[in-house]
Amino acid sequence: MPIYEYACSCGKHFEKLVRRFGEEVSCPSCESKDVEKQLSVFAVATSAPTPAFSGCGAGACGPGPGGCDAGPCGSGPCSLN
């Protein structure tokens, strides 16, 4: 069952679990059926800065901070060696 994103004519945006194709969707805020399915995009939210991955780790491969000896997540040896 996919989750779709919708925009309502009242200006609200919401997500809806659609159980079957063609199911009628209404806005949870104003209950209007004047909604438009939106193009969904994949997003990831994190509080940590995103590393610039090059090769197998966050830095050049080799010993030292961010190198392959730290692994891609800093959890051990690089699995790509």
For each residue, the residues with C-beta under 8 A, 3 or more apart:
1: 17 18 19
2: 17 18
3: 15 16 17 18
4: 15 16 18 25 37 38 40
5: 13 14 15 37 38 39 40
6: 13 14 15 16 25 27 35 36 37 38
7: 11 12 13 35 36 38
8: 11 12 13 14 27 29 30 32 34 35 36
9: 32 34 35
10: 27 29 30 32
11: 7 8
12: 7 8 27 28 29 30
13: 5 6 7 8 38
14: 5 6 8 27 28 29
15: 3 4 5 6
16: 3 4 6 25
17: 1 2 3
18: 1 2 3 4 21 23 25
19: 1 23
20: 23
21: 18
22:
23: 18 19 20
24: 33
25: 4 6 16 18 33 35
26: 31 32 33 35
27: 6 8 10 12 14 30 31 32 33 34 35
28: 12 14 31
29: 8 10 12 14
30: 8 10 12 27
31: 26 27 28
32: 8 9 10 26 27 35
33: 24 25 26 27
34: 8 9 27
35: 6 7 8 9 25 26 27 32
36: 6 7 8
37: 4 5 6
38: 4 5 6 7 13
39: 5
40: 4 5
41:
42:
43:
44:
45:
46: 50
47:
48:
49:
50: 46
51: 58 66
52: 58
53: 57 58 72
54: 57 58 59 60
55: 60 61 68 80
56: 61 68 71 72 78 79 80 81
57: 53 54 60 61 66 67 68 70 71 72 78
58: 51 52 53 54 66 70 72 74
59: 54 64 65 66 67
60: 54 55 57 66 67
61: 55 56 57 67 68 78 81
62: 67 68 69
63: 67 69
64: 59 67 69
65: 59 70
66: 51 57 58 59 60 70
67: 57 59 60 61 62 63 64 70
68: 55 56 57 61 62 71 77 78 80 81
69: 62 63 64 77 78
70: 57 58 65 66 67 74 75 76
71: 56 57 68 74 75 76 77 78 79
72: 53 56 57 58 78 79 80
73:
74: 58 70 71
75: 70 71
76: 70 71
77: 68 69 71 81
78: 56 57 61 68 69 71 72 81
79: 56 71 72
80: 55 56 68 72
81: 56 61 68 77 78
